């Protein structure tokens, strides 16, 4: 049987239907027997369903450029892999 950590690591792939039949069976068995993982799975699944049915909210004018500039500055200060 899969551990809770293994289920959490594969949850996104499971919800995207990107797991093998064997892994799917293991995940479903675990979810059936583990109420904590099932709640996390069910909440995540419902959240995805809600957001798939909504339209993107437009950013206020100029915010996109401000965010890009802030990200650029942050990357210059602390490049990925340098932590």
Jmol script that loads the backbone (N, CA, C; Angstrom):
load data "model"
ATOM      1  N   UNK A   1       0.847  -1.177   0.000  1.00  0.00           N
ATOM      2  CA  UNK A   1       0.000   0.000   0.000  1.00  0.00           C
ATOM      3  C   UNK A   1       0.892   1.241   0.000  1.00  0.00           C
ATOM      4  N   UNK A   2       0.456   2.262  -0.718  1.00  0.00           N
ATOM      5  CA  UNK A   2       1.206   3.512  -0.791  1.00  0.00           C
ATOM      6  C   UNK A   2       1.133   4.259   0.537  1.00  0.00           C
ATOM      7  N   UNK A   3       2.180   5.038   0.814  1.00  0.00           N
ATOM      8  CA  UNK A   3       2.169   5.885   2.002  1.00  0.00           C
ATOM      9  C   UNK A   3       1.463   7.200   1.684  1.00  0.00           C
ATOM     10  N   UNK A   4       1.125   7.941   2.726  1.00  0.00           N
ATOM     11  CA  UNK A   4       0.494   9.248   2.526  1.00  0.00           C
ATOM     12  C   UNK A   4       1.406  10.166   1.719  1.00  0.00           C
ATOM     13  N   UNK A   5       2.694  10.129   1.984  1.00  0.00           N
ATOM     14  CA  UNK A   5       3.646  10.962   1.239  1.00  0.00           C
ATOM     15  C   UNK A   5       3.653  10.611  -0.245  1.00  0.00           C
ATOM     16  N   UNK A   6       3.594   9.331  -0.551  1.00  0.00           N
ATOM     17  CA  UNK A   6       3.562   8.908  -1.954  1.00  0.00           C
ATOM     18  C   UNK A   6       2.274   9.367  -2.633  1.00  0.00           C
ATOM     19  N   UNK A   7       1.171   9.296  -1.913  1.00  0.00           N
ATOM     20  CA  UNK A   7      -0.107   9.753  -2.471  1.00  0.00           C
ATOM     21  C   UNK A   7      -0.040  11.250  -2.748  1.00  0.00           C
ATOM     22  N   UNK A   8       0.463  12.015  -1.794  1.00  0.00           N
ATOM     23  CA  UNK A   8       0.559  13.463  -1.981  1.00  0.00           C
ATOM     24  C   UNK A   8       1.465  13.816  -3.151  1.00  0.00           C
ATOM     25  N   UNK A   9       2.538  13.066  -3.326  1.00  0.00           N
ATOM     26  CA  UNK A   9       3.465  13.330  -4.428  1.00  0.00           C
ATOM     27  C   UNK A   9       2.827  13.067  -5.791  1.00  0.00           C
ATOM     28  N   UNK A  10       1.861  12.160  -5.847  1.00  0.00           N
ATOM     29  CA  UNK A  10       1.234  11.794  -7.120  1.00  0.00           C
ATOM     30  C   UNK A  10      -0.162  12.378  -7.297  1.00  0.00           C
ATOM     31  N   UNK A  11      -0.646  13.150  -6.328  1.00  0.00           N
ATOM     32  CA  UNK A  11      -2.024  13.637  -6.373  1.00  0.00           C
ATOM     33  C   UNK A  11      -2.321  14.441  -7.636  1.00  0.00           C
ATOM     34  N   UNK A  12      -1.434  15.349  -7.982  1.00  0.00           N
ATOM     35  CA  UNK A  12      -1.651  16.169  -9.171  1.00  0.00           C
ATOM     36  C   UNK A  12      -1.702  15.305 -10.433  1.00  0.00           C
ATOM     37  N   UNK A  13      -0.773  14.369 -10.550  1.00  0.00           N
ATOM     38  CA  UNK A  13      -0.766  13.478 -11.714  1.00  0.00           C
ATOM     39  C   UNK A  13      -2.037  12.631 -11.762  1.00  0.00           C
ATOM     40  N   UNK A  14      -2.485  12.183 -10.599  1.00  0.00           N
ATOM     41  CA  UNK A  14      -3.716  11.391 -10.532  1.00  0.00           C
ATOM     42  C   UNK A  14      -4.907  12.212 -11.009  1.00  0.00           C
ATOM     43  N   UNK A  15      -5.008  13.435 -10.515  1.00  0.00           N
ATOM     44  CA  UNK A  15      -6.131  14.289 -10.910  1.00  0.00           C
ATOM     45  C   UNK A  15      -6.079  14.655 -12.388  1.00  0.00           C
ATOM     46  N   UNK A  16      -4.876  14.697 -12.949  1.00  0.00           N
ATOM     47  CA  UNK A  16      -4.710  14.984 -14.383  1.00  0.00           C
ATOM     48  C   UNK A  16      -4.795  13.722 -15.232  1.00  0.00           C
ATOM     49  N   UNK A  17      -5.060  12.587 -14.589  1.00  0.00           N
ATOM     50  CA  UNK A  17      -5.168  11.298 -15.277  1.00  0.00           C
ATOM     51  C   UNK A  17      -3.867  10.940 -15.998  1.00  0.00           C
ATOM     52  N   UNK A  18      -2.760  11.185 -15.309  1.00  0.00           N
ATOM     53  CA  UNK A  18      -1.441  10.935 -15.892  1.00  0.00           C
ATOM     54  C   UNK A  18      -0.648   9.923 -15.079  1.00  0.00           C
ATOM     55  N   UNK A  19      -1.315   8.884 -14.613  1.00  0.00           N
ATOM     56  CA  UNK A  19      -0.635   7.826 -13.866  1.00  0.00           C
ATOM     57  C   UNK A  19      -0.945   6.489 -14.530  1.00  0.00           C
ATOM     58  N   UNK A  20      -0.075   5.537 -14.289  1.00  0.00           N
ATOM     59  CA  UNK A  20      -0.289   4.202 -14.833  1.00  0.00           C
ATOM     60  C   UNK A  20      -1.496   3.568 -14.151  1.00  0.00           C
ATOM     61  N   UNK A  21      -2.016   2.523 -14.766  1.00  0.00           N
ATOM     62  CA  UNK A  21      -3.160   1.807 -14.191  1.00  0.00           C
ATOM     63  C   UNK A  21      -2.799   1.221 -12.831  1.00  0.00           C
ATOM     64  N   UNK A  22      -1.572   0.716 -12.704  1.00  0.00           N
ATOM     65  CA  UNK A  22      -1.128   0.136 -11.437  1.00  0.00           C
ATOM     66  C   UNK A  22      -1.067   1.197 -10.334  1.00  0.00           C
ATOM     67  N   UNK A  23      -0.489   2.359 -10.664  1.00  0.00           N
ATOM     68  CA  UNK A  23      -0.396   3.432  -9.680  1.00  0.00           C
ATOM     69  C   UNK A  23      -1.787   3.964  -9.331  1.00  0.00           C
ATOM     70  N   UNK A  24      -2.641   4.092 -10.342  1.00  0.00           N
ATOM     71  CA  UNK A  24      -4.015   4.546 -10.103  1.00  0.00           C
ATOM     72  C   UNK A  24      -4.714   3.628  -9.102  1.00  0.00           C
ATOM     73  N   UNK A  25      -4.557   2.343  -9.278  1.00  0.00           N
ATOM     74  CA  UNK A  25      -5.182   1.385  -8.376  1.00  0.00           C
ATOM     75  C   UNK A  25      -4.638   1.554  -6.954  1.00  0.00           C
ATOM     76  N   UNK A  26      -3.324   1.724  -6.831  1.00  0.00           N
ATOM     77  CA  UNK A  26      -2.725   1.925  -5.516  1.00  0.00           C
ATOM     78  C   UNK A  26      -3.203   3.204  -4.847  1.00  0.00           C
ATOM     79  N   UNK A  27      -3.309   4.269  -5.630  1.00  0.00           N
ATOM     80  CA  UNK A  27      -3.803   5.537  -5.098  1.00  0.00           C
ATOM     81  C   UNK A  27      -5.246   5.406  -4.636  1.00  0.00           C
ATOM     82  N   UNK A  28      -6.067   4.777  -5.455  1.00  0.00           N
ATOM     83  CA  UNK A  28      -7.479   4.629  -5.106  1.00  0.00           C
ATOM     84  C   UNK A  28      -7.666   3.755  -3.868  1.00  0.00           C
ATOM     85  N   UNK A  29      -6.851   2.726  -3.732  1.00  0.00           N
ATOM     86  CA  UNK A  29      -6.924   1.881  -2.527  1.00  0.00           C
ATOM     87  C   UNK A  29      -6.549   2.690  -1.292  1.00  0.00           C
ATOM     88  N   UNK A  30      -5.489   3.477  -1.414  1.00  0.00           N
ATOM     89  CA  UNK A  30      -5.065   4.301  -0.282  1.00  0.00           C
ATOM     90  C   UNK A  30      -6.150   5.319   0.076  1.00  0.00           C
ATOM     91  N   UNK A  31      -6.689   5.997  -0.927  1.00  0.00           N
ATOM     92  CA  UNK A  31      -7.721   7.006  -0.677  1.00  0.00           C
ATOM     93  C   UNK A  31      -8.958   6.396  -0.027  1.00  0.00           C
ATOM     94  N   UNK A  32      -9.258   5.172  -0.384  1.00  0.00           N
ATOM     95  CA  UNK A  32     -10.416   4.482   0.196  1.00  0.00           C
ATOM     96  C   UNK A  32     -10.206   4.218   1.686  1.00  0.00           C
ATOM     97  N   UNK A  33      -8.964   3.960   2.073  1.00  0.00           N
ATOM     98  CA  UNK A  33      -8.662   3.566   3.450  1.00  0.00           C
ATOM     99  C   UNK A  33      -8.122   4.693   4.332  1.00  0.00           C
ATOM    100  N   UNK A  34      -7.769   5.838   3.752  1.00  0.00           N
ATOM    101  CA  UNK A  34      -7.144   6.923   4.521  1.00  0.00           C
ATOM    102  C   UNK A  34      -8.018   8.177   4.455  1.00  0.00           C
ATOM    103  N   UNK A  35      -8.760   8.459   5.520  1.00  0.00           N
ATOM    104  CA  UNK A  35      -9.658   9.613   5.490  1.00  0.00           C
ATOM    105  C   UNK A  35      -8.925  10.948   5.327  1.00  0.00           C
ATOM    106  N   UNK A  36      -7.726  11.075   5.863  1.00  0.00           N
ATOM    107  CA  UNK A  36      -6.999  12.341   5.726  1.00  0.00           C
ATOM    108  C   UNK A  36      -6.617  12.615   4.277  1.00  0.00           C
ATOM    109  N   UNK A  37      -6.082  11.625   3.600  1.00  0.00           N
ATOM    110  CA  UNK A  37      -5.720  11.802   2.189  1.00  0.00           C
ATOM    111  C   UNK A  37      -6.967  11.981   1.331  1.00  0.00           C
ATOM    112  N   UNK A  38      -8.039  11.280   1.671  1.00  0.00           N
ATOM    113  CA  UNK A  38      -9.264  11.419   0.888  1.00  0.00           C
ATOM    114  C   UNK A  38      -9.805  12.837   0.981  1.00  0.00           C
ATOM    115  N   UNK A  39      -9.772  13.447   2.162  1.00  0.00           N
ATOM    116  CA  UNK A  39     -10.246  14.829   2.317  1.00  0.00           C
ATOM    117  C   UNK A  39      -9.390  15.766   1.481  1.00  0.00           C
ATOM    118  N   UNK A  40      -8.079  15.584   1.517  1.00  0.00           N
ATOM    119  CA  UNK A  40      -7.195  16.419   0.709  1.00  0.00           C
ATOM    120  C   UNK A  40      -7.478  16.231  -0.779  1.00  0.00           C
ATOM    121  N   UNK A  41      -7.619  14.989  -1.211  1.00  0.00           N
ATOM    122  CA  UNK A  41      -7.940  14.694  -2.603  1.00  0.00           C
ATOM    123  C   UNK A  41      -9.266  15.344  -3.011  1.00  0.00           C
ATOM    124  N   UNK A  42     -10.302  15.140  -2.209  1.00  0.00           N
ATOM    125  CA  UNK A  42     -11.631  15.642  -2.538  1.00  0.00           C
ATOM    126  C   UNK A  42     -11.663  17.170  -2.583  1.00  0.00           C
ATOM    127  N   UNK A  43     -10.999  17.807  -1.638  1.00  0.00           N
ATOM    128  CA  UNK A  43     -10.946  19.267  -1.613  1.00  0.00           C
ATOM    129  C   UNK A  43     -10.199  19.806  -2.820  1.00  0.00           C
ATOM    130  N   UNK A  44      -9.084  19.180  -3.145  1.00  0.00           N
ATOM    131  CA  UNK A  44      -8.301  19.606  -4.307  1.00  0.00           C
ATOM    132  C   UNK A  44      -9.101  19.420  -5.589  1.00  0.00           C
ATOM    133  N   UNK A  45      -9.759  18.284  -5.722  1.00  0.00           N
ATOM    134  CA  UNK A  45     -10.567  18.001  -6.914  1.00  0.00           C
ATOM    135  C   UNK A  45     -11.688  19.026  -7.069  1.00  0.00           C
ATOM    136  N   UNK A  46     -12.364  19.340  -5.984  1.00  0.00           N
ATOM    137  CA  UNK A  46     -13.467  20.308  -6.044  1.00  0.00           C
ATOM    138  C   UNK A  46     -12.950  21.708  -6.353  1.00  0.00           C
ATOM    139  N   UNK A  47     -11.808  22.066  -5.795  1.00  0.00           N
ATOM    140  CA  UNK A  47     -11.225  23.381  -6.070  1.00  0.00           C
ATOM    141  C   UNK A  47     -10.881  23.510  -7.548  1.00  0.00           C
ATOM    142  N   UNK A  48     -10.305  22.474  -8.116  1.00  0.00           N
ATOM    143  CA  UNK A  48      -9.971  22.498  -9.551  1.00  0.00           C
ATOM    144  C   UNK A  48     -11.240  22.641 -10.379  1.00  0.00           C
ATOM    145  N   UNK A  49     -12.290  21.930 -10.038  1.00  0.00           N
ATOM    146  CA  UNK A  49     -13.547  22.028 -10.770  1.00  0.00           C
ATOM    147  C   UNK A  49     -14.104  23.446 -10.727  1.00  0.00           C
ATOM    148  N   UNK A  50     -14.022  24.079  -9.573  1.00  0.00           N
ATOM    149  CA  UNK A  50     -14.529  25.453  -9.444  1.00  0.00           C
ATOM    150  C   UNK A  50     -13.734  26.397 -10.324  1.00  0.00           C
ATOM    151  N   UNK A  51     -12.405  26.296 -10.265  1.00  0.00           N
ATOM    152  CA  UNK A  51     -11.574  27.227 -11.023  1.00  0.00           C
ATOM    153  C   UNK A  51     -11.594  26.969 -12.518  1.00  0.00           C
ATOM    154  N   UNK A  52     -11.850  25.753 -12.932  1.00  0.00           N
ATOM    155  CA  UNK A  52     -11.960  25.484 -14.375  1.00  0.00           C
ATOM    156  C   UNK A  52     -13.171  26.177 -14.973  1.00  0.00           C
ATOM    157  N   UNK A  53     -14.176  26.419 -14.159  1.00  0.00           N
ATOM    158  CA  UNK A  53     -15.400  27.043 -14.656  1.00  0.00           C
ATOM    159  C   UNK A  53     -15.400  28.554 -14.577  1.00  0.00           C
ATOM    160  N   UNK A  54     -14.294  29.171 -14.197  1.00  0.00           N
ATOM    161  CA  UNK A  54     -14.265  30.621 -14.074  1.00  0.00           C
ATOM    162  C   UNK A  54     -13.400  31.240 -15.162  1.00  0.00           C
ATOM    163  N   UNK A  55     -13.682  32.480 -15.429  1.00  0.00           N
ATOM    164  CA  UNK A  55     -12.897  33.236 -16.403  1.00  0.00           C
ATOM    165  C   UNK A  55     -11.731  33.902 -15.678  1.00  0.00           C
ATOM    166  N   UNK A  56     -10.602  34.040 -16.346  1.00  0.00           N
ATOM    167  CA  UNK A  56      -9.474  34.744 -15.718  1.00  0.00           C
ATOM    168  C   UNK A  56      -9.863  36.188 -15.385  1.00  0.00           C
ATOM    169  N   UNK A  57      -9.368  36.645 -14.265  1.00  0.00           N
ATOM    170  CA  UNK A  57      -9.627  38.023 -13.850  1.00  0.00           C
ATOM    171  C   UNK A  57      -8.525  38.897 -14.417  1.00  0.00           C
ATOM    172  N   UNK A  58      -8.892  39.940 -15.173  1.00  0.00           N
ATOM    173  CA  UNK A  58      -7.851  40.777 -15.788  1.00  0.00           C
ATOM    174  C   UNK A  58      -7.081  41.571 -14.736  1.00  0.00           C
ATOM    175  N   UNK A  59      -5.775  41.688 -14.960  1.00  0.00           N
ATOM    176  CA  UNK A  59      -4.938  42.487 -14.072  1.00  0.00           C
ATOM    177  C   UNK A  59      -5.179  43.963 -14.329  1.00  0.00           C
ATOM    178  N   UNK A  60      -5.140  44.776 -13.287  1.00  0.00           N
ATOM    179  CA  UNK A  60      -5.249  46.223 -13.498  1.00  0.00           C
ATOM    180  C   UNK A  60      -4.111  46.706 -14.401  1.00  0.00           C
ATOM    181  N   UNK A  61      -4.372  47.761 -15.130  1.00  0.00           N
ATOM    182  CA  UNK A  61      -3.386  48.287 -16.069  1.00  0.00           C
ATOM    183  C   UNK A  61      -2.064  48.586 -15.355  1.00  0.00           C
ATOM    184  N   UNK A  62      -0.981  48.151 -15.928  1.00  0.00           N
ATOM    185  CA  UNK A  62       0.341  48.406 -15.386  1.00  0.00           C
ATOM    186  C   UNK A  62       0.833  47.372 -14.381  1.00  0.00           C
ATOM    187  N   UNK A  63      -0.059  46.576 -13.824  1.00  0.00           N
ATOM    188  CA  UNK A  63       0.349  45.613 -12.802  1.00  0.00           C
ATOM    189  C   UNK A  63       1.242  44.520 -13.390  1.00  0.00           C
ATOM    190  N   UNK A  64       0.932  44.054 -14.579  1.00  0.00           N
ATOM    191  CA  UNK A  64       1.743  43.016 -15.214  1.00  0.00           C
ATOM    192  C   UNK A  64       3.201  43.469 -15.320  1.00  0.00           C
ATOM    193  N   UNK A  65       3.405  44.698 -15.795  1.00  0.00           N
ATOM    194  CA  UNK A  65       4.766  45.208 -15.942  1.00  0.00           C
ATOM    195  C   UNK A  65       5.464  45.349 -14.593  1.00  0.00           C
ATOM    196  N   UNK A  66       4.736  45.784 -13.562  1.00  0.00           N
ATOM    197  CA  UNK A  66       5.316  45.913 -12.223  1.00  0.00           C
ATOM    198  C   UNK A  66       5.724  44.545 -11.677  1.00  0.00           C
ATOM    199  N   UNK A  67       4.883  43.553 -11.885  1.00  0.00           N
ATOM    200  CA  UNK A  67       5.197  42.207 -11.415  1.00  0.00           C
ATOM    201  C   UNK A  67       6.419  41.649 -12.136  1.00  0.00           C
ATOM    202  N   UNK A  68       6.490  41.849 -13.434  1.00  0.00           N
ATOM    203  CA  UNK A  68       7.631  41.372 -14.212  1.00  0.00           C
ATOM    204  C   UNK A  68       8.921  42.046 -13.744  1.00  0.00           C
ATOM    205  N   UNK A  69       8.856  43.337 -13.480  1.00  0.00           N
ATOM    206  CA  UNK A  69      10.033  44.062 -13.009  1.00  0.00           C
ATOM    207  C   UNK A  69      10.460  43.569 -11.622  1.00  0.00           C
ATOM    208  N   UNK A  70       9.506  43.343 -10.742  1.00  0.00           N
ATOM    209  CA  UNK A  70       9.823  42.840  -9.403  1.00  0.00           C
ATOM    210  C   UNK A  70      10.455  41.453  -9.486  1.00  0.00           C
ATOM    211  N   UNK A  71       9.943  40.602 -10.350  1.00  0.00           N
ATOM    212  CA  UNK A  71      10.519  39.272 -10.532  1.00  0.00           C
ATOM    213  C   UNK A  71      11.931  39.345 -11.103  1.00  0.00           C
ATOM    214  N   UNK A  72      12.120  40.237 -12.064  1.00  0.00           N
ATOM    215  CA  UNK A  72      13.447  40.399 -12.662  1.00  0.00           C
ATOM    216  C   UNK A  72      14.457  40.822 -11.596  1.00  0.00           C
ATOM    217  N   UNK A  73      14.078  41.801 -10.763  1.00  0.00           N
ATOM    218  CA  UNK A  73      14.979  42.270  -9.710  1.00  0.00           C
ATOM    219  C   UNK A  73      15.268  41.159  -8.705  1.00  0.00           C
ATOM    220  N   UNK A  74      14.251  40.419  -8.355  1.00  0.00           N
ATOM    221  CA  UNK A  74      14.428  39.325  -7.389  1.00  0.00           C
ATOM    222  C   UNK A  74      15.384  38.264  -7.945  1.00  0.00           C
ATOM    223  N   UNK A  75      15.228  37.947  -9.223  1.00  0.00           N
ATOM    224  CA  UNK A  75      16.089  36.943  -9.849  1.00  0.00           C
ATOM    225  C   UNK A  75      17.539  37.429  -9.901  1.00  0.00           C
ATOM    226  N   UNK A  76      17.741  38.725 -10.075  1.00  0.00           N
ATOM    227  CA  UNK A  76      19.094  39.260 -10.087  1.00  0.00           C
ATOM    228  C   UNK A  76      19.732  39.181  -8.696  1.00  0.00           C
ATOM    229  N   UNK A  77      18.923  39.363  -7.650  1.00  0.00           N
ATOM    230  CA  UNK A  77      19.424  39.329  -6.276  1.00  0.00           C
ATOM    231  C   UNK A  77      19.685  37.904  -5.812  1.00  0.00           C
ATOM    232  N   UNK A  78      18.825  36.983  -6.215  1.00  0.00           N
ATOM    233  CA  UNK A  78      18.880  35.612  -5.705  1.00  0.00           C
ATOM    234  C   UNK A  78      18.574  34.634  -6.839  1.00  0.00           C
ATOM    235  N   UNK A  79      19.551  34.399  -7.735  1.00  0.00           N
ATOM    236  CA  UNK A  79      19.305  33.515  -8.887  1.00  0.00           C
ATOM    237  C   UNK A  79      18.914  32.111  -8.438  1.00  0.00           C
ATOM    238  N   UNK A  80      18.086  31.418  -9.227  1.00  0.00           N
ATOM    239  CA  UNK A  80      17.697  30.050  -8.894  1.00  0.00           C
ATOM    240  C   UNK A  80      18.923  29.158  -8.715  1.00  0.00           C
ATOM    241  N   UNK A  81      18.848  28.250  -7.766  1.00  0.00           N
ATOM    242  CA  UNK A  81      19.928  27.320  -7.530  1.00  0.00           C
ATOM    243  C   UNK A  81      21.062  27.885  -6.685  1.00  0.00           C
ATOM    244  N   UNK A  82      20.930  29.120  -6.250  1.00  0.00           N
ATOM    245  CA  UNK A  82      21.975  29.747  -5.453  1.00  0.00           C
ATOM    246  C   UNK A  82      21.652  29.751  -3.972  1.00  0.00           C
ATOM    247  N   UNK A  83      20.546  29.108  -3.571  1.00  0.00           N
ATOM    248  CA  UNK A  83      20.126  29.099  -2.153  1.00  0.00           C
ATOM    249  C   UNK A  83      20.856  28.053  -1.385  1.00  0.00           C
TER     250      UNK A  83
END
end "model"
wireframe off; spacefill off
backbone 0.3
color backbone group
